[in-house]
Amino acid sequence: MELFRMKQEPTSCGFNGPDALQSWPLCLTRTIPLPHDGKGPETPSTRSCSGSEGEELLDEEATPKVQEELQKHNANFKMLYDMQQQLIATLQEQLRVQEIDLDSMKQVNAWQEKELASLKSQLQRPFDGEKRHLPEPDEAEATEKAKSLEKLKSELAKKSAEWTLYREQADAHAMEAMATSVQAGWKAACALPHESTVSLRTSVVPADKTEFSFVEWLFTRSLVKHRHARDPSLWCPTARVKVLEVQKIENRTFLKRYAQRREELLEERAGQSCEPLQDIKTLIGKSLQNRRSIEEVCHCPDSGVNLNEVLLFHGSPSAKINGILTSGFDPRYAGLGTGAMFGQGSYFAHNASKCFRYAGDDDVERKNGGLCQTVLVVRALLGNPHYQRLMCPERRMPPANSDSVVALTKAEGGCVDHREYVLYDKASILPLYLIEFEHLPDCRCQMCSPQD
């Protein structure tokens, strides 16, 4: 799969994404023959491998042969999961080796800069001293010094060319290392773990280095310009922020609920892929931008059937985030305090900066002179989206034959500046990461600009 492009300003990124990663098998449905009592035709029983905690996969009457078969399948699942973890570990080791090479390049560059400074100093010292303390040199001495000067200039040009080459190689090596890190982090972020490896209650732990690099890249590349809160006719500059911490969220209930909804959607689609998301048009001031959705929205790898599973951002006050971490998203409480333009659902964006204003005043504090906020990264199962142009605050579910709502931008005939994504079923949302970030002192985004 082609990955979205990297960007610093609201321009599209030229970075090509990694190949698709096959997700972990989420659920298997098996047909289990039950013991026959001789009073009727034999009836097979169909059971699912994924159930609530403590649920028995086989009833007490199941034969040892069936139990042995299921144990073998379970062992195969765990073996595949271990292989997946080994792949991630291999990518991490490759990144570590590349980082060591990058450090060596930096040391070589530092030595080259020192040599260049020394040569420049040699060019200046002899003549300055002679002008002050020595008599006027004769013609032979002048010729000798001219030759020496030319030699030094030639050596300086050579060293300068070598330094430029080393710098270009170091930059290319750094870009390659970052691409490897982002690719490994993307695969780790999108890999659905096996239920047996996830704790029953919500676990929030620091993300590893590869996942941090990926989430930081995904977050910063998505920042765009927004309207000034005081004067909507003005546009604020793109936010300047620094990611302080990325925490990974795991919860067995959230995972099982999402996996079950994913299986249901696969059955409803009868193995047919959903239509890809439409290309995105945005109008910022007088600048019209048209980008492919795959370049703007981070897609999760699929197993041959596209269900439009994407990574999106969500902003809420700290009290609501704590509730989400405990119980998951609940569309019934949508719009409390912020409004619900597109009905009673959970709202998301592929631009992280769109979430800043929803973080709430109680979730904002100052660190080193800048605002500090928190946003969520979720995995969203959009399925077959309905593209909404007008506001519909009375909506409680997506229209018929659709699984979600995508609010179109004004450039696309809609009513918002940047796209919004609305889900009305909490099972279609899987929280993945918490991002804590700080606005830099020179940030002039919609949150940092004067409000009066």
Secondary structure, 3 states (H helix, E strand, C coil): CCCCCCCCCCCCCCCCCCCCCCCCCCCCEEEEECCCCCCCCCCEEEEECCCCCCCCCCCCCCCHHHHHHHHHHHHHHHHHHHHHHHHHHHHHHHHHHHHHHHHHHHHHHHHHHHHHHHHHHHHHHHHHHHHHHCCCCCHHHHHHHHHHHHHHHHHHHHHHHHHHHHHHHHHHHHHHHHHHHHHHHHHHHHCCCCHHHCCCCCEEEECCHHHHHHHHHHHHHCCCCCECCCCCCCECCCCCEEEEEEEEEECHHHHHHHHHHHHHHHHHHCCCCCCCCCCEEEEECCEEEEECHHHHCEECCCCCCCCCEEEEEECCCHHHHHHHHHHCCCHHHCCCCCCCCCCCCEEEECCHHHHHHHCCHHHCEEECCEEEEEEEEEEEECCCEEEECCCCCCCCCCCCCCCEEEECEHHHCCCECCCEEEECCHHHEEEEEEEEEEECCCCCCCCCCCCC
